[in-house]
């Protein structure tokens, strides 16, 4: 059985790590380089770095900060934000990323997934999805959760995997920052449709939420931000707790 992964996420705006609720009300949390250094030594299995306003502002990702973050860590690094072209993939990988997360860029140009998978390999291509319920359906949102695309999120995920995405990060806008638990209904719907690793994002508030998450088949990793940034949950303690619950972990 493959070990489950615990992944902290750095949402970066203007060079600082921020966090909000339901993608709104962003507040300053920390310096990304210091936080990356902390997570490298805290038992995190991977780290995610999102430049959360790059797509909405129509600019490239902040590569100077990314290089500094990458130089501080020895765990896999996934990077996203403002990824619109194959050149963006290459630029981010050269800065030290192991995987590249594409979201709004793939919505604007779906062919980028297949092109990136051919050039860099499926394992490098992460399809990140910001999803919210609209009229009882799971809808895909773009530009940091600001824009309803009208696209059925589950159909989009299936298409992305067929095109070569090697992993999916599912960000539930409905549960983001609320800390009442992961969006298990949404995750179950996705896991039933795809066979690639699924990373759950949005809603973690305590250790029990991760234990509940990993009872759901098809979910490979739990991603969280504020509960780790604020030291509300210690990653090493969390992994020992989960191991005690029968969840395979890298300790």
C-alpha positions as CSV (number, residue, x, y, z in Angstrom):
1,X,0.0,0.0,0.0
2,X,1.4,3.4,-1.0
3,X,1.9,5.9,1.9
4,X,-0.5,8.8,2.1
5,X,1.1,12.3,1.8
6,X,0.7,15.4,4.0
7,X,1.3,18.5,1.9
8,X,1.4,22.1,3.3
9,X,0.6,24.8,0.8
10,X,2.1,28.3,0.4
11,X,-0.4,30.7,-1.1
12,X,1.8,33.6,-2.1
13,X,0.7,37.2,-2.9
14,X,3.1,40.1,-3.3
15,X,5.9,38.0,-2.0
16,X,4.1,37.0,1.3
17,X,2.2,33.9,2.3
18,X,-1.5,34.7,2.8
19,X,-4.7,32.8,3.7
20,X,-8.4,33.5,3.5
21,X,-11.8,31.8,3.8
22,X,-13.7,30.6,0.7
23,X,-11.0,32.3,-1.4
24,X,-11.9,35.7,0.2
25,X,-10.5,38.0,2.9
26,X,-6.8,37.2,2.4
27,X,-4.6,38.0,5.4
28,X,-0.8,38.0,5.8
29,X,0.7,34.9,7.4
30,X,4.5,34.6,6.9
31,X,7.6,34.8,4.7
32,X,7.5,32.0,2.1
33,X,11.2,31.2,2.3
34,X,11.2,30.9,6.1
35,X,8.1,28.8,6.0
36,X,9.5,26.5,3.3
37,X,12.6,26.0,5.5
38,X,10.4,25.1,8.4
39,X,8.3,22.6,6.4
40,X,11.4,20.9,5.0
41,X,12.4,19.9,8.5
42,X,8.9,19.3,9.9
43,X,8.0,16.0,8.2
44,X,6.1,17.4,5.2
45,X,6.1,14.9,2.3
46,X,5.9,17.6,-0.3
47,X,5.3,21.4,-0.6
48,X,3.0,23.3,-2.9
49,X,3.7,26.9,-3.9
50,X,0.9,28.9,-5.5
51,X,1.4,32.5,-6.8
52,X,-2.4,33.0,-6.3
53,X,-2.8,36.3,-8.2
54,X,-0.6,35.7,-11.2
55,X,-3.4,34.4,-13.4
56,X,-6.0,37.1,-12.4
57,X,-3.3,39.8,-12.9
58,X,-2.2,38.3,-16.2
59,X,1.5,38.1,-15.3
60,X,4.1,35.5,-14.9
61,X,4.9,33.8,-11.6
62,X,7.4,35.4,-9.2
63,X,10.5,33.3,-10.1
64,X,12.9,35.1,-7.7
65,X,11.0,34.0,-4.6
66,X,10.4,30.5,-6.1
67,X,14.2,30.0,-6.6
68,X,14.8,31.0,-3.0
69,X,12.1,28.6,-1.8
70,X,13.4,25.7,-3.9
71,X,16.9,26.2,-2.6
72,X,15.7,25.7,1.0
73,X,14.0,22.4,0.6
74,X,14.8,18.7,-0.3
75,X,11.2,17.5,-0.6
76,X,9.2,17.5,-3.9
77,X,7.9,21.0,-4.8
78,X,4.8,21.6,-6.9
79,X,4.4,25.1,-8.3
80,X,1.5,26.9,-9.9
81,X,0.2,30.3,-10.7
82,X,0.2,32.1,-14.1
83,X,1.2,28.9,-16.0
84,X,-0.1,29.5,-19.6
85,X,2.5,28.1,-22.0
86,X,5.0,25.3,-22.4
87,X,7.7,28.0,-21.8
88,X,6.1,28.7,-18.4
89,X,6.4,25.0,-17.5
90,X,10.1,25.0,-18.5
91,X,10.8,28.2,-16.6
92,X,9.3,26.9,-13.4
93,X,11.0,23.5,-13.6
94,X,14.4,25.3,-14.1
95,X,13.7,27.3,-10.9
96,X,13.7,24.0,-9.0
97,X,10.1,22.8,-9.2
98,X,9.5,19.0,-9.5
99,X,5.9,19.3,-10.7
100,X,4.0,22.2,-12.3
101,X,0.3,22.9,-11.5
102,X,-1.9,24.3,-14.2
103,X,-5.4,25.7,-13.6
104,X,-6.6,28.8,-15.4
105,X,-4.0,28.3,-18.1
106,X,-5.5,24.9,-19.0
107,X,-9.0,26.3,-19.1
108,X,-7.8,29.0,-21.6
109,X,-5.9,26.5,-23.6
110,X,-6.6,22.8,-22.9
111,X,-3.9,21.6,-25.3
112,X,-1.2,22.7,-22.8
113,X,-1.8,19.6,-20.7
114,X,-1.0,17.1,-23.5
115,X,1.9,19.3,-24.8
116,X,3.5,19.5,-21.3
117,X,3.0,15.8,-20.7
118,X,4.7,14.9,-23.9
119,X,7.6,17.2,-23.3
120,X,8.1,16.8,-19.5
121,X,6.3,13.6,-18.6
122,X,2.9,12.9,-17.0
123,X,4.5,13.0,-13.5
124,X,5.3,16.7,-14.0
125,X,1.8,17.8,-14.9
126,X,-0.6,18.5,-12.1
127,X,-4.2,19.6,-13.0
128,X,-5.4,21.9,-10.2
129,X,-9.1,22.5,-10.0
130,X,-11.0,25.2,-8.1
131,X,-14.5,23.7,-7.7
132,X,-17.8,25.0,-6.2
133,X,-21.3,23.8,-6.2
134,X,-23.6,25.8,-8.5
135,X,-27.3,24.6,-8.7
136,X,-26.3,21.3,-7.2
137,X,-23.5,20.6,-9.7
138,X,-19.8,20.7,-9.3
139,X,-18.6,23.6,-11.4
140,X,-15.0,24.6,-12.4
141,X,-13.9,28.1,-11.5
142,X,-11.0,30.0,-13.0
143,X,-8.7,32.9,-12.0
144,X,-8.3,32.0,-8.3
145,X,-11.9,31.0,-7.8
146,X,-13.2,34.4,-9.2
147,X,-14.8,33.2,-12.4
148,X,-17.4,30.5,-13.0
149,X,-16.5,28.8,-16.3
150,X,-19.7,26.9,-16.6
151,X,-17.7,23.7,-17.1
152,X,-18.6,20.5,-15.3
153,X,-15.7,19.9,-13.0
154,X,-15.8,16.1,-13.1
155,X,-15.9,16.0,-16.9
156,X,-13.0,18.4,-17.0
157,X,-11.0,16.1,-14.7
158,X,-11.6,13.1,-16.9
159,X,-10.5,15.1,-20.0
160,X,-7.3,16.4,-18.2
161,X,-6.3,12.8,-17.2
162,X,-6.9,11.5,-20.7
163,X,-4.7,14.4,-22.0
164,X,-1.8,13.4,-19.7
165,X,-2.3,15.0,-16.3
166,X,-0.5,12.7,-13.8
167,X,-2.2,14.1,-10.6
168,X,-5.2,16.2,-9.7
169,X,-5.4,18.7,-6.8
170,X,-9.1,19.3,-6.0
171,X,-9.6,22.7,-4.2
172,X,-13.1,22.9,-2.8
173,X,-14.1,26.6,-2.7
174,X,-17.1,25.6,-0.5
175,X,-14.9,24.3,2.3
176,X,-11.7,26.4,1.8
177,X,-10.5,27.9,5.1
178,X,-13.7,26.9,6.9
179,X,-11.9,24.1,8.9
180,X,-15.0,21.9,9.2
181,X,-13.4,19.0,7.2
182,X,-12.5,18.1,3.6
183,X,-15.2,18.1,1.0
184,X,-15.6,14.3,1.0
185,X,-18.7,14.3,-1.3
186,X,-16.8,16.2,-4.0
187,X,-13.6,14.0,-3.5
188,X,-15.6,10.8,-3.8
189,X,-17.2,12.0,-7.0
190,X,-13.8,12.8,-8.5
191,X,-12.1,9.6,-7.3
192,X,-14.8,7.5,-8.9
193,X,-14.0,9.1,-12.3
194,X,-10.1,9.2,-12.4
195,X,-7.3,6.7,-11.7
196,X,-4.5,9.2,-11.0
197,X,-3.5,10.4,-7.6
198,X,-5.9,12.8,-6.0
199,X,-4.8,15.5,-3.6
200,X,-7.6,16.9,-1.3
201,X,-7.5,20.6,-0.6
202,X,-9.8,22.9,1.4
203,X,-11.4,22.4,4.8
204,X,-8.8,20.7,7.1
205,X,-9.3,21.9,10.7
206,X,-7.8,19.1,12.9
207,X,-6.1,15.7,12.9
208,X,-9.5,13.9,12.8
209,X,-10.3,15.5,9.4
210,X,-7.2,13.8,7.9
211,X,-8.1,10.5,9.5
212,X,-11.6,10.7,8.0
213,X,-10.2,11.8,4.6
214,X,-7.9,8.7,4.3
215,X,-10.8,6.3,4.9
216,X,-12.0,7.4,1.4
217,X,-10.5,5.3,-1.4
218,X,-8.8,7.1,-4.2
219,X,-7.5,10.1,-2.1
220,X,-3.7,10.0,-2.0
221,X,-2.8,13.2,-0.1
222,X,-4.2,15.9,2.1
223,X,-3.2,19.5,1.5
224,X,-3.7,22.3,4.0
225,X,-2.4,25.8,4.8
226,X,-3.5,27.8,7.8
227,X,-3.6,24.9,10.3
228,X,0.0,24.2,9.6
229,X,1.2,27.8,9.2
230,X,-0.4,28.7,12.6
231,X,1.1,25.5,14.3
232,X,-2.4,24.5,15.2
233,X,-1.5,21.0,13.8
234,X,2.1,19.7,13.9
235,X,2.9,17.6,10.8
236,X,5.1,15.0,12.7
237,X,2.4,14.6,15.4
238,X,-0.3,14.3,12.7
239,X,1.6,11.6,10.9
240,X,2.2,9.6,14.1
241,X,-1.6,10.0,14.9
242,X,-2.5,8.7,11.4
243,X,-0.1,5.8,11.6
244,X,-1.8,4.9,14.9
245,X,-5.1,4.9,13.0
246,X,-3.8,2.4,10.5
247,X,-2.9,4.9,7.7
248,X,0.4,4.2,6.0
249,X,2.7,7.1,6.5
250,X,6.3,8.0,5.9
251,X,7.6,8.9,9.4
